[in-house]
């Protein structure tokens, strides 16, 4: 039997401020810096990991190489959806760090919540549930602050 040719797909975000993005992903979301490229004494590209998820960030040397030149459209159309064992635990973790997360709701039999990174990329975290469709966390667990 042939081995699979495609093995991994990793989101690769162009960012406007590497320090701000690293703070968000490492200190905010709990990713770890696994690899970096520092050709001029500061990180210009990096590979981040958390559990089985990876992503790459790069700050272009020339700001005119950033795809989203219009600040109102940063990250437009990009959503990275991550399947989790317990999305509500991540929600509580991120909320405890005062990150601007959306209130979890049930959609397609999954708890779903989202957050935008400093460049406007939308990240969603989801985990399966048997809670009725359309239920929000505050409806399901009134003691759990949304």
C-alpha positions in Angstrom: 0.0 0.0 0.0 1.3 3.5 -0.9 2.1 5.9 1.9 0.0 9.1 1.9 1.7 11.9 0.1 0.0 14.7 2.0 0.9 14.7 5.6 0.3 18.0 7.2 -1.2 21.4 6.4 -0.1 24.3 8.5 -1.6 27.8 8.5 0.9 30.5 7.6 0.0 34.0 8.6 1.7 37.2 7.4 1.7 39.5 10.4 2.2 43.2 10.8 4.0 43.1 14.2 5.8 39.9 15.2 6.2 40.8 18.8 2.5 41.6 19.2 1.6 38.3 17.4 4.0 36.2 19.5 2.6 37.7 22.7 -0.9 36.8 21.5 -0.2 33.2 20.4 2.4 32.3 23.1 1.3 34.2 26.2 -2.4 34.4 25.2 -3.2 31.1 23.5 -0.4 29.0 25.1 1.5 28.1 22.0 5.2 27.2 22.2 7.9 28.6 19.9 9.2 25.5 18.1 11.4 27.0 15.5 12.5 30.5 14.4 14.4 32.4 11.8 16.3 35.5 13.0 18.4 36.7 10.1 18.8 40.3 11.4 18.7 39.7 15.1 15.0 39.5 15.6 12.4 36.8 14.8 11.1 37.3 11.2 9.5 33.8 10.8 8.5 31.2 13.4 6.8 27.8 13.8 4.5 27.6 16.8 2.9 24.5 18.4 0.3 23.5 21.0 -0.6 19.9 21.4 -1.2 18.6 17.8 -1.7 22.0 16.2 1.0 24.0 14.5 1.0 27.4 12.7 3.6 29.7 11.2 4.0 33.5 11.4 6.1 35.7 9.3 6.7 39.5 9.4 7.7 40.5 5.9 10.8 42.7 5.6 8.8 45.2 3.5 5.5 46.3 4.8 4.1 46.6 1.3 4.3 42.8 1.0 1.5 42.4 3.6 -1.5 41.1 1.6 -4.1 43.1 3.5 -3.2 46.7 2.7 -6.6 48.0 3.9 -6.7 47.8 7.7 -10.5 47.4 7.6 -10.1 44.1 5.7 -7.3 42.5 7.8 -7.8 38.7 8.0 -11.0 38.9 5.9 -12.2 35.5 4.7 -9.7 33.5 6.8 -10.9 31.2 9.5 -8.9 28.4 11.1 -11.1 25.9 12.9 -9.4 23.7 15.5 -11.1 20.6 16.8 -10.6 20.2 20.5 -11.3 17.6 23.2 -12.9 20.4 25.4 -13.4 23.8 23.7 -15.1 25.1 26.9 -11.9 24.5 28.9 -9.9 26.5 26.3 -12.6 29.3 26.4 -12.2 29.6 30.2 -8.4 29.5 29.9 -8.4 32.3 27.2 -11.0 34.3 29.1 -8.9 34.1 32.3 -6.2 35.9 30.3 -8.7 38.7 29.3 -8.6 37.7 25.7 -11.6 38.9 23.6 -13.2 35.6 23.0 -16.8 35.2 21.7 -19.4 33.5 23.8 -19.5 29.7 23.1 -22.6 28.4 21.4 -23.7 25.0 20.0 -23.6 24.7 16.2 -23.5 21.5 14.3 -23.4 19.5 17.6 -20.3 21.3 18.7 -19.4 24.0 21.3 -17.9 26.8 19.2 -16.2 30.0 20.2 -13.9 32.3 18.4 -11.2 34.9 18.7 -9.3 37.2 16.3 -5.6 37.6 16.4 -3.9 41.0 16.1 -4.0 40.8 12.3 -7.7 40.0 12.1 -7.3 36.2 11.4 -10.3 34.4 12.9 -9.6 31.4 15.0 -12.4 29.0 16.1 -12.2 26.2 18.7 -14.8 23.4 18.6 -15.7 20.2 20.5 -18.6 17.8 20.2 -21.5 18.0 22.6 -25.1 16.7 23.0 -26.3 20.1 24.2 -29.2 21.3 22.0 -28.4 23.2 18.9 -28.2 27.0 19.2 -27.7 27.0 23.0 -25.2 29.6 24.4 -22.9 28.9 27.3 -24.7 31.5 29.4 -28.1 29.8 28.7 -26.7 26.3 29.5 -24.6 27.3 32.5 -25.8 30.6 34.0 -23.0 30.5 36.6 -20.4 30.3 33.8 -19.7 34.0 32.8 -19.9 34.6 29.1 
